[in-house]
């Protein structure tokens, strides 16, 4: 994953998890949104078939990396659902650390 990112200092600004760690992702914090008021003036087809990016979702944490501002972001695998629940999209998303919580067992 990090073949093209040489590191000189220790500790390295990254960590890979294999196997990945189960997490809960706060979708509202993980995905940037526009300032549009929720659901106002949107067609029903958009509400029904667009991706639902609020609430939480279970996922897998695959890696942590540190940014130049000192923040940590995690590479999460997560399954997103459409507004009507009929569609899904499995994706990998870099999420800010505040959006990721280890899943309780």
N, C-alpha and C positions, 0 to 999 in steps of 0.2 A: 504493500500500500504506500509506503514512504520511500520507495527506491530513488526518487529524484529530489529528496530533501536531506542533504547532508547535515550532520550535527557535529559541532565542535565541542560544545560545553556539556557538562553533566550537572544535574540530571537532564535527560533529553526532554524537549518540550512536547512529548507525545507518548502515548501508551496504547497498545493494541490488546484487546481482550479476546482470547480464544480458549474456551468457549465464551461467547458474548454474555453479558450480564442482563437479566430481566429488569426492566425499568418501567415506570409510568411517566408519560410525557404530557406536560401541560401544553396542549396544542395552541392555545391563545398566546402563550409566551414563545413558543417555538417558531411560529410562522408570523412574519410581519404582515400587517393588514393596512389597508388604506383607512382614512378617517371617515368613510361613508357610514351613515347611520345604519344599523343592522336592519336588513330586510325591507327598508323603505323603498318603494318604487321598483322593486325587483320582480321580474316575471316569475310566475309559479314554476316554470321549467328550470329556471336558474336555481331557485331554492331547492327544488327536488333533485336535480341532477348535478349540481355543483358539489365540490368537496366540502365536507363539514369540518371546519378547522377551529372549533371551540371545544371546551371540555377537556377530557383526558383520554389517552389511549395507551394500551400496553405495547411495549416494544422491546427491542434488544439494543443494548449499548455495545458497539463494536470497537470504538476507539475514543480517546481524549486527545485533544491538541491544545496547545497554548497559543494565544494570539499575541501580536506585538504590543497590545495594550495591557497584557497580563491576564486577560480573561481566559477561561477554559470553555471550549465547545466540544460537544460529544457527537460522534457519528452514530445516529440511531437508525435502526430499521423499524419501520412502523407501517401498519396497515391503516390507510385512511378510508373513510366511507362517504358515499354520496349522501346528500340531504335526506333522500327517501329510504336510505339503507339498502337499496338494491344493487349498488355498485361498490367495488372496492379497488384500491390502488395501493400496492405494496411498494414502498419507496425507501430510499436512504436519505436522511436529512441531517445536516449539521445543526445542532440545537444548542442554545446557550445553557450553561450549567444550571441556571435557576429554573429551567423548564424540565429538568430531569431528576427523578426521584427513584432510588432503588426500590424494586418491587418487594413488598413484604411477603414472606413465605408462609 
